[in-house]
Amino acid sequence: MKELDFASMMPPLLLGDELVTAMTNLPHYDSSVRTLSASERLMLLSNIYKIFIPTNMATEIYQRIYLMTRMSLQRKGNAESVRLMNANYTWSHGGEYHGIATGATSATIIGISGVGKTSCIQSSISLLGSIIETENPCHKVIPIVMVSCPFDCSYKGLLCQILISIDEILGTTYYQKCGKMNAQQILGMVCQICHLHVGLLIIDEIQLLSGATKAGSLLYRMILQLINTSCINVLLVGTSECLQFFAETQQIARRSVGLQYGAMEFDGDFRHIAEMLYSYQYVKQESKMTENILFWLYEHTGGIPAVLTAIIHGAQEIAILRGRESLGIDTLTEAYSSRMQMLHGYLTKRITPKVITYHEKPEPINTEKTVPSLPDDYKTIADMATEAKNKQLDLIELMRTQFAIEAIDL
């Protein structure tokens, strides 16, 4: 039998600046777009959601996915692989399973909702190439298959998702053939197909396990059986809600070791992402990012990239639709108040720099703590009143440059 080295057919592992460049996605933008009609600008505004700027989380996820995929591919295309498939077939038809090959691994990626787990995974998958094909013998392997945990934690639903995904990529008809099979036969079939054609299996939304006690436990046991029987690597992805489920027993905890992520800190990564998103302006009047606006964005997004993107998009949409045509704290505040109401309670719990915000007087700073300093152009209301008087300026308009002001008719 001719052994195949599928792992050597993967693209090379990227590191450093080369990886950051490959993962970065910045849609084309030209300042002349601000001269287009309102309808055209509203259509182009959705480009903000296509922006992807890799952080340390993105590079860690890429490296974990690459290594897990390569490790899985190394167990294919050899004599041991054939013996494993024979044992799987015997087990799926009621025979005894002896576990010829073991040592397959599973891991997790756990992070709060909106931190960018799925975006990082999809970007990583795109760098690992498409189908790996050989001619002699003729064989096809999908480096990564990604599915979602069924909402009802049905193990049969998950197995069907896997078959459907493989059929869509390879053009096969495996899903049609499982209609009259029992649960054990379907699991055996999926194990065989995954061992033949799949490198890494990624199961997203795994936090649904924690909401269905009996069904969740049953589904997880099925996933363990899939890992042990197919000898492919499985990556489980979900929010922090599933941590309690994974900690229930040592067996589950041992197989659930992986990466965990929370909201972004107020550091260079947040600044870089915020400045890049803010630069994609589709309103007629261009505005510059200031330290006050940066503080405001962190204070009202809790350091969650998805919320940051949504609030900048929403503010520009409001500015265009209502003819205000400017992006600033006033339109950002309106977007936060009118479109983020359901998130207010969650976001306030995640704000890190509570000691100092963009509109508060400075307090003594503990140098041992990592908190942002006030912007250089910070002014108190008394300072602004004095400046308005000396320069004969409108005090209200001057105050709007520091924080949002809402006029109320009495």
Secondary structure, DSSP 8 states (H G I E B T S, - for coil): -----SGGGS-----HHHHHHHH-B-----GGGGGS-HHHHHHHGGGGGG-B---HHHHHHHHHHHHHHHHHHTTSSSHHHHHHHHHHHHHHTT------S----EEEEEE-TTSSHHHHHHHHHHHT-S-EEEETTEEEEEEEEEEE--TT--HHHHHHHHHHHHHHHH---TGGGGTT--HHHHHHHHHHHHHHHEEEEEEE-GGGGGG-HHHHHHHHHHHHHHHHHH--EEEEEE-GGGHHHHTSSHHHHHTT-EEEE-S--SSHHHHHHHHHHHH---SSB-----HHHHHHHHHHHTT-HHHHHHHHHHHHHHHHHTT--B-SHHHHHHHHHHH-GGGHHHHHTT----SS-TTS------TTS------TT---HHHHHHHHHHHT--HHHHHHTTS-------
